[in-house]
């Protein structure tokens, strides 16, 4: 009788150990599958229409039209599209006013800035875009010299490019005769948006913050 009890107890222990082993195996398998899926899942697109984002922060701005205009070398349309997409990237106040206020400029996504820069740079072999402009600035160390070289302002102080604010459309428009050189832009000439000497609230501050 005692031998039978020992046999039953041994079998019970073996069955219990087997169940624990199966449970542990299932838990490990579930962990392995979860880890594999997290590493190989479909990434969130930073920019729609096939344009890669340049940082980990996903962008909600669609740059497909800008990419299209640049591929077509339609510099005028690309410059305007850059202006509109920067307003969108900045936030609701910028979109409503047509100008980017200081608080939204300070939070303007570096992802969007760098994506715009890369699109311009790729389409022009590095001749246009924010990096081209900043490289000229770093080379000469002077904004007035840089503005002269890129064709925005003469050293005498005369602006070659100027804007008017349209209260009906709530957008900035180039003054007649003061438009950028869209036919043969010198290096660093485009895009021209949100630039000036108010560096604390202009795009220059954002470019510096984003490492451009």
C-alpha positions as CSV (number, residue, x, y, z in Angstrom):
1,X,0.0,0.0,0.0
2,X,2.8,2.3,0.9
3,X,4.6,1.5,-2.4
4,X,1.4,2.4,-4.3
5,X,1.1,5.7,-2.5
6,X,4.7,6.6,-3.3
7,X,4.1,5.7,-7.0
8,X,1.0,8.0,-7.1
9,X,2.9,10.8,-5.4
10,X,5.8,10.5,-7.9
11,X,3.5,10.5,-10.9
12,X,1.7,13.6,-9.5
13,X,5.0,15.4,-9.1
14,X,6.1,14.5,-12.6
15,X,2.8,15.7,-14.1
16,X,3.0,19.0,-12.1
17,X,6.6,19.6,-13.3
18,X,5.6,18.9,-16.9
19,X,2.8,21.5,-16.7
20,X,5.2,24.1,-15.3
21,X,7.6,23.4,-18.1
22,X,4.9,23.8,-20.8
23,X,3.7,27.1,-19.2
24,X,7.2,28.5,-19.0
25,X,7.7,27.6,-22.6
26,X,4.5,29.3,-23.8
27,X,5.5,32.5,-21.8
28,X,8.9,32.5,-23.4
29,X,7.5,32.0,-26.9
30,X,5.0,34.9,-26.4
31,X,7.9,37.2,-25.3
32,X,10.0,36.2,-28.3
33,X,7.2,36.8,-30.7
34,X,6.4,40.2,-29.2
35,X,10.1,41.2,-29.3
36,X,10.4,40.1,-32.9
37,X,7.3,42.1,-34.0
38,X,8.5,45.2,-32.3
39,X,11.8,45.1,-34.2
40,X,10.4,44.2,-37.6
41,X,7.0,46.0,-37.7
42,X,6.2,48.6,-40.3
43,X,7.7,52.0,-39.3
44,X,5.7,55.1,-39.1
45,X,6.3,57.2,-42.2
46,X,7.9,60.6,-41.2
47,X,6.7,62.3,-44.4
48,X,4.1,61.0,-46.7
49,X,4.4,60.3,-50.4
50,X,7.7,58.5,-50.0
51,X,9.8,61.3,-48.4
52,X,11.8,60.0,-45.5
53,X,11.8,61.9,-42.2
54,X,15.3,62.8,-41.0
55,X,14.7,62.3,-37.2
56,X,12.7,60.0,-35.0
57,X,9.8,62.4,-34.7
58,X,7.1,61.7,-37.2
59,X,5.8,64.6,-39.3
60,X,2.2,65.3,-40.1
61,X,3.1,67.5,-43.1
62,X,2.8,66.2,-46.6
63,X,5.8,67.4,-48.7
64,X,4.8,65.5,-51.9
65,X,3.9,68.6,-53.8
66,X,7.2,70.3,-52.8
67,X,9.1,67.2,-54.0
68,X,7.2,67.2,-57.3
69,X,7.8,71.0,-58.0
70,X,11.5,70.5,-57.2
71,X,11.8,67.5,-59.5
72,X,10.2,69.6,-62.2
73,X,12.7,72.4,-61.4
74,X,9.7,74.8,-60.9
75,X,11.6,77.0,-58.4
76,X,8.8,79.5,-58.1
77,X,6.2,76.9,-57.2
78,X,8.6,75.1,-54.9
79,X,9.5,78.4,-53.1
80,X,5.8,79.1,-52.5
81,X,5.1,75.5,-51.4
82,X,8.0,75.8,-48.9
83,X,6.4,78.8,-47.4
84,X,3.0,77.1,-47.1
85,X,4.4,73.9,-45.6
86,X,6.5,75.8,-43.1
87,X,3.4,77.6,-41.9
88,X,1.6,74.2,-41.6
89,X,4.6,72.7,-39.7
90,X,4.7,75.7,-37.4
91,X,1.2,75.5,-36.1
92,X,-2.3,76.9,-36.3
93,X,-1.4,80.5,-35.5
94,X,1.2,80.6,-38.3
95,X,-1.4,79.1,-40.7
96,X,-4.0,81.7,-39.7
97,X,-1.7,84.7,-39.9
98,X,0.6,83.8,-42.8
99,X,3.6,84.5,-40.5
100,X,5.2,82.4,-37.8
101,X,5.0,83.8,-34.3
102,X,7.9,83.4,-31.9
103,X,6.4,80.6,-29.8
104,X,5.6,78.4,-32.8
105,X,9.0,79.2,-34.4
106,X,10.6,78.0,-31.2
107,X,8.8,74.7,-31.4
108,X,9.0,74.3,-35.2
109,X,10.0,70.7,-35.9
110,X,13.6,70.0,-36.9
111,X,12.3,67.0,-38.8
112,X,10.3,69.2,-41.1
113,X,13.1,71.8,-41.5
114,X,15.7,69.1,-42.3
115,X,13.3,67.4,-44.7
116,X,12.7,70.6,-46.6
117,X,16.4,71.3,-46.7
118,X,17.2,67.8,-48.0
119,X,14.5,68.1,-50.8
120,X,16.0,71.4,-52.0
121,X,19.6,70.1,-51.7
122,X,18.9,66.9,-53.5
123,X,17.1,68.6,-56.4
124,X,19.8,71.2,-56.9
125,X,23.0,69.2,-56.2
126,X,23.5,71.1,-53.0
127,X,23.3,74.6,-54.6
128,X,20.0,75.6,-52.9
129,X,18.4,74.9,-49.5
130,X,19.1,75.9,-45.9
131,X,22.4,74.1,-45.7
132,X,23.7,75.9,-48.7
133,X,22.7,79.2,-47.2
134,X,24.2,78.4,-43.8
135,X,27.5,77.2,-45.4
136,X,27.9,80.6,-47.0
137,X,27.1,82.3,-43.7
138,X,29.7,80.2,-41.9
139,X,32.3,80.8,-44.6
140,X,32.0,84.6,-44.4
141,X,30.7,85.0,-40.8
142,X,28.6,88.0,-41.7
143,X,24.9,88.1,-42.5
144,X,25.1,91.2,-44.7
145,X,27.9,89.6,-46.8
146,X,25.9,86.4,-47.0
147,X,22.7,88.2,-48.0
148,X,24.7,90.0,-50.8
149,X,26.2,86.7,-52.1
150,X,22.9,84.9,-52.2
151,X,21.2,87.8,-53.9
152,X,18.8,89.0,-51.2
153,X,20.2,92.4,-50.3
154,X,23.0,94.6,-51.6
155,X,25.8,95.7,-49.3
156,X,24.5,99.2,-49.6
157,X,21.4,98.1,-47.8
158,X,19.0,97.9,-50.7
159,X,16.8,94.9,-50.6
160,X,16.6,92.9,-53.8
161,X,13.7,90.7,-52.4
162,X,10.8,92.2,-50.6
163,X,7.4,91.1,-49.4
164,X,4.0,92.7,-48.9
165,X,1.4,91.3,-46.5
166,X,-2.0,90.7,-48.1
167,X,-4.7,91.2,-45.4
168,X,-7.3,89.5,-47.6
169,X,-5.4,86.2,-48.1
170,X,-3.4,86.6,-44.9
171,X,-0.3,85.7,-46.8
172,X,3.0,87.3,-47.7
173,X,3.5,88.1,-51.4
174,X,6.6,89.3,-53.2
175,X,6.5,93.0,-54.3
176,X,6.5,93.5,-58.0
177,X,10.0,93.8,-59.2
178,X,11.3,92.5,-55.9
179,X,10.9,88.8,-56.6
180,X,13.6,86.1,-56.3
181,X,15.6,85.1,-59.3
182,X,13.7,82.0,-60.3
183,X,15.3,81.7,-63.7
184,X,18.9,81.6,-62.7
185,X,19.2,81.6,-58.9
186,X,22.7,82.0,-57.5
187,X,23.8,79.5,-54.9
188,X,21.9,79.8,-51.6
189,X,19.2,82.0,-53.2
190,X,16.3,79.7,-52.5
191,X,14.1,79.2,-50.5
192,X,13.7,82.8,-49.3
193,X,11.0,82.3,-46.6
194,X,11.0,83.8,-43.1
195,X,14.3,85.5,-43.3
196,X,15.4,88.9,-42.1
197,X,17.4,90.5,-39.3
198,X,15.1,89.8,-36.5
199,X,17.0,86.7,-35.6
200,X,15.3,85.8,-32.4
201,X,12.0,85.2,-34.2
202,X,13.0,84.4,-37.7
203,X,13.8,81.1,-39.4
204,X,17.5,81.7,-38.6
205,X,16.9,80.9,-34.9
206,X,15.2,77.6,-35.8
207,X,18.0,76.7,-38.2
208,X,20.6,77.2,-35.5
209,X,18.5,75.2,-33.0
210,X,18.3,72.3,-35.5
211,X,22.0,72.3,-36.1
212,X,21.9,73.7,-39.6
